[in-house]
């Protein structure tokens, strides 16, 4: 799907196509990727746990490359050999 503009400033988020791993996700978008409730990410953030994030104004934003690095660091157990 391509970028669909209803007006110059109105884009459907689900239709955004990204070409780089370094773009910002909202907390609900990051939670959806991790299959967690957004409140869990909020709690982890206040406790200093979970993936790295930045505060942009009053909003938390997660860089995709940081989420991927955090996901990879969570892998435990097993030998990885099939």
Buried (B, 14 or more C-beta within 10 A) or exposed (E): EEEEEEEEEEEEEEEEEEEEEEEBBBBEBBBEBBEEEBEBBBEBBEEEEBBEBEEEEEEBBBBBEBBEEBEEEEEEEEEEEE
